[in-house]
């Protein structure tokens, strides 16, 4: 296929908008929206953004569904501070190391302070239909060794907030953008320690398939709701799946809709 724009123009695929978060990075052909954005950047965004308190993007650019700003606000309120996303800055002879400031508190890192930077990344999301629970557990487990390979092949996030990142995988930003853990839950010496963000990597197999049944799942590094384990074992679940489910329910619910049942944290 001929390049109608010329030989010096190339199509680039990236999972994050390269200049998202840079001042005046957003505009619109709609004059009303354009004027709103211009007015927004003339003010202190951290004060104007009532839900997220972020410094770099107008909050009203969020999807209008209540789930999104509700989630962002819940994460901030539970942490008692806004999210603190930092990705190492690519280093070479042209890199200039800056000093910490109020807007850029992490020298030699790309700093982002809202869910927008993670959940604003693009991806292809696919839902799989399985035949039964055992088949679903097997599929889940087969993605464990496959996902790192696909992540390397598809990594496409070299630019963040107008800067060159030393890492090029979007998941690092997503993971930090919705990390709702408190300081106590991040403390390895605390009884309430939770080892990672709710959006994070998987550490254990959950099926009893012959391929993985002999892999030992070490529970020492994670918190488990033991009362829930006992309840599920009594209900007929096997220990491996009961441990997996119980590790999910140590976290507080973040988005909760009317008439939904919210389980308390253990």
C-alpha positions as CSV (number, residue, x, y, z in Angstrom):
1,X,0.0,0.0,0.0
2,X,1.5,3.3,-1.1
3,X,2.0,6.0,1.6
4,X,-0.1,8.9,0.2
5,X,1.5,11.3,2.7
6,X,5.0,10.8,1.5
7,X,8.0,8.6,2.3
8,X,8.9,10.6,5.4
9,X,5.6,10.0,7.2
10,X,5.1,6.7,9.1
11,X,2.2,5.2,11.0
12,X,3.0,4.7,14.7
13,X,0.9,2.6,17.1
14,X,1.1,3.6,20.7
15,X,-1.1,2.6,23.6
16,X,-0.9,6.0,25.4
17,X,-1.4,9.5,24.0
18,X,2.3,10.8,24.0
19,X,1.5,14.3,25.2
20,X,-1.3,13.5,27.6
21,X,-0.8,15.7,30.7
22,X,1.4,18.3,29.0
23,X,-0.1,21.8,29.4
24,X,-2.6,22.6,26.6
25,X,-2.3,19.0,25.2
26,X,-6.1,18.9,24.8
27,X,-8.1,20.9,22.3
28,X,-11.3,20.4,20.3
29,X,-13.0,21.4,17.1
30,X,-16.0,22.3,19.1
31,X,-15.6,26.0,20.1
32,X,-17.5,25.6,23.4
33,X,-15.3,22.7,24.5
34,X,-12.2,24.4,23.2
35,X,-12.9,27.6,25.3
36,X,-13.6,25.4,28.4
37,X,-10.2,23.7,28.0
38,X,-8.4,27.0,27.6
39,X,-10.1,28.4,30.7
40,X,-9.2,25.3,32.6
41,X,-5.5,25.5,31.9
42,X,-5.4,29.1,33.2
43,X,-6.4,28.0,36.7
44,X,-4.9,25.7,39.3
45,X,-6.2,22.3,38.2
46,X,-5.6,20.6,41.5
47,X,-8.2,23.0,43.1
48,X,-10.6,22.8,40.1
49,X,-10.5,19.0,40.0
50,X,-12.7,18.2,43.0
51,X,-12.6,14.4,42.7
52,X,-9.0,13.7,41.7
53,X,-7.1,16.8,42.7
54,X,-4.8,16.2,39.8
55,X,-2.5,18.9,38.4
56,X,-2.3,18.1,34.7
57,X,-5.7,17.4,33.1
58,X,-9.2,19.0,33.5
59,X,-11.3,16.5,35.4
60,X,-14.3,17.0,33.0
61,X,-12.4,15.2,30.3
62,X,-13.5,12.0,32.1
63,X,-16.1,9.6,30.7
64,X,-19.4,10.9,32.0
65,X,-20.5,7.5,33.4
66,X,-20.5,7.9,37.3
67,X,-18.2,4.8,37.6
68,X,-15.1,6.6,36.5
69,X,-15.0,9.7,38.6
70,X,-16.5,7.7,41.4
71,X,-13.7,5.2,41.2
72,X,-11.1,8.0,41.0
73,X,-12.5,9.8,44.0
74,X,-12.8,6.5,46.0
75,X,-9.1,5.7,45.4
76,X,-8.0,9.1,46.4
77,X,-10.2,9.2,49.5
78,X,-9.1,5.8,50.7
79,X,-5.4,6.6,50.2
80,X,-6.0,10.0,51.8
81,X,-4.0,11.5,49.0
82,X,-4.0,11.3,45.2
83,X,-2.3,8.6,43.3
84,X,1.4,8.8,42.8
85,X,2.4,7.3,39.4
86,X,6.1,7.4,38.6
87,X,7.9,5.7,35.7
88,X,11.7,5.9,35.3
89,X,12.8,8.5,32.7
90,X,15.0,7.2,29.9
91,X,18.6,8.2,30.6
92,X,21.2,9.1,28.0
93,X,23.8,11.9,27.4
94,X,21.0,14.3,26.6
95,X,18.9,13.7,29.7
96,X,18.8,16.6,32.1
97,X,18.2,15.6,35.8
98,X,15.9,18.1,37.4
99,X,15.2,18.9,41.0
100,X,12.0,18.0,42.9
101,X,9.2,20.6,42.8
102,X,5.6,20.6,43.9
103,X,4.4,19.7,40.4
104,X,7.2,17.3,39.7
105,X,8.2,15.6,43.0
106,X,10.2,12.7,41.5
107,X,13.5,13.7,39.8
108,X,14.5,11.3,36.9
109,X,10.9,10.0,36.8
110,X,7.8,10.8,34.7
111,X,5.2,11.8,37.3
112,X,1.5,11.4,36.8
113,X,-1.2,12.0,39.4
114,X,-4.6,10.6,38.3
115,X,-6.4,7.5,37.1
116,X,-6.7,9.2,33.6
117,X,-3.1,8.3,32.8
118,X,-3.6,4.6,33.3
119,X,-7.2,4.1,32.3
120,X,-6.6,6.4,29.4
121,X,-4.3,3.8,27.8
122,X,-5.7,1.9,24.8
123,X,-6.0,-1.9,24.6
124,X,-8.1,-4.6,22.9
125,X,-10.2,-6.3,25.6
126,X,-11.5,-9.7,24.9
127,X,-14.1,-11.8,26.9
128,X,-13.7,-15.5,26.7
129,X,-16.6,-17.9,27.2
130,X,-15.7,-21.2,28.9
131,X,-17.6,-24.4,29.1
132,X,-17.6,-24.7,32.9
133,X,-15.7,-23.6,36.0
134,X,-12.9,-26.1,35.5
135,X,-12.3,-24.9,31.9
136,X,-12.4,-21.3,33.0
137,X,-9.7,-22.0,35.7
138,X,-7.6,-23.8,33.1
139,X,-7.8,-20.8,30.7
140,X,-6.8,-18.5,33.5
141,X,-3.8,-20.5,34.3
142,X,-2.6,-20.8,30.7
143,X,-2.5,-17.0,30.5
144,X,0.1,-16.8,33.2
145,X,3.1,-17.9,31.1
146,X,1.7,-16.5,27.9
147,X,1.0,-13.0,29.1
148,X,4.6,-11.9,29.7
149,X,5.5,-13.0,26.2
150,X,2.6,-11.1,24.7
151,X,3.5,-8.1,26.8
152,X,7.0,-7.9,25.4
153,X,5.8,-8.3,21.8
154,X,3.1,-5.7,22.1
155,X,4.8,-3.1,24.4
156,X,4.0,0.3,22.8
157,X,4.3,3.0,25.4
158,X,7.7,4.7,25.0
159,X,6.3,8.2,25.6
160,X,4.5,9.4,28.6
161,X,3.5,13.1,29.4
162,X,5.8,14.3,26.6
163,X,8.9,12.4,27.9
164,X,10.7,9.3,26.9
165,X,10.1,6.5,29.4
166,X,12.7,3.9,30.3
167,X,10.0,1.3,30.3
168,X,7.5,0.8,27.4
169,X,4.7,-1.3,28.9
170,X,1.4,0.5,29.7
171,X,0.5,-1.8,32.6
172,X,3.0,-0.2,34.9
173,X,1.0,3.0,34.6
174,X,-2.4,1.3,34.9
175,X,-1.3,-0.6,38.0
176,X,-0.3,2.6,39.9
177,X,-3.2,4.7,38.6
178,X,-5.8,2.7,40.6
179,X,-3.6,1.7,43.6
180,X,-5.9,2.4,46.5
181,X,-3.8,0.9,49.3
182,X,-3.1,3.0,52.4
183,X,0.4,3.5,53.8
184,X,-0.3,0.9,56.4
185,X,-1.3,-1.6,53.7
186,X,2.0,-0.8,51.8
187,X,4.1,-1.4,54.9
188,X,5.7,-4.9,54.7
189,X,5.9,-5.0,58.5
190,X,2.2,-4.4,59.0
191,X,-0.3,-7.0,59.7
192,X,-2.5,-5.3,57.1
193,X,0.2,-5.5,54.4
194,X,-1.2,-6.1,50.9
195,X,1.7,-6.8,48.4
196,X,0.4,-5.0,45.3
197,X,-2.3,-2.9,43.7
198,X,-5.7,-4.4,42.9
199,X,-4.7,-4.1,39.2
200,X,-1.6,-6.1,39.1
201,X,0.2,-9.2,38.1
202,X,-0.9,-12.8,38.9
203,X,1.2,-14.9,41.1
204,X,-0.5,-18.3,41.4
205,X,-2.3,-21.0,39.5
206,X,-6.0,-21.6,40.4
207,X,-6.8,-24.8,38.6
208,X,-6.1,-28.4,39.5
209,X,-5.1,-29.3,36.0
210,X,-2.3,-31.9,35.7
211,X,-0.1,-29.2,34.1
212,X,-0.1,-27.1,37.2
213,X,-1.4,-29.2,40.1
214,X,2.1,-29.8,41.5
215,X,3.0,-26.1,41.6
216,X,3.0,-24.9,45.2
217,X,1.1,-21.7,45.7
218,X,2.8,-19.8,48.6
219,X,0.4,-17.7,50.5
220,X,3.0,-16.1,52.8
221,X,3.3,-13.0,50.6
222,X,-0.4,-12.2,50.5
223,X,-3.2,-11.5,52.9
224,X,-6.2,-13.9,52.9
225,X,-9.6,-13.6,54.6
226,X,-9.4,-16.9,56.5
227,X,-13.1,-16.8,57.6
228,X,-14.1,-16.7,53.9
229,X,-11.8,-19.6,53.1
230,X,-13.5,-21.8,55.8
231,X,-16.9,-20.8,54.5
232,X,-16.1,-21.7,50.9
233,X,-14.4,-25.0,51.9
234,X,-17.6,-25.9,53.8
235,X,-19.6,-25.0,50.7
236,X,-17.6,-27.5,48.6
237,X,-14.9,-25.4,46.9
238,X,-11.4,-26.8,46.8
239,X,-8.6,-25.1,48.8
240,X,-6.8,-23.7,45.8
241,X,-9.8,-21.8,44.5
242,X,-10.9,-20.8,48.0
243,X,-7.5,-19.2,48.7
244,X,-7.7,-17.3,45.4
245,X,-11.2,-15.9,46.1
246,X,-10.3,-15.1,49.7
247,X,-7.3,-13.1,48.6
248,X,-9.6,-10.8,46.6
249,X,-11.9,-10.0,49.4
250,X,-9.3,-8.5,51.7
251,X,-9.8,-5.3,49.6
252,X,-12.5,-2.8,50.2
253,X,-15.0,-2.3,47.4
254,X,-14.3,0.8,45.4
255,X,-17.2,1.3,43.0
256,X,-20.5,0.3,44.5
257,X,-23.9,0.9,42.9
258,X,-27.3,1.2,44.5
259,X,-28.8,-2.1,45.6
260,X,-25.5,-3.9,45.3
261,X,-24.2,-5.8,48.3
262,X,-20.8,-4.6,49.5
263,X,-18.7,-7.1,51.5
264,X,-16.7,-5.7,54.4
265,X,-13.0,-5.9,54.5
266,X,-11.5,-8.7,56.7
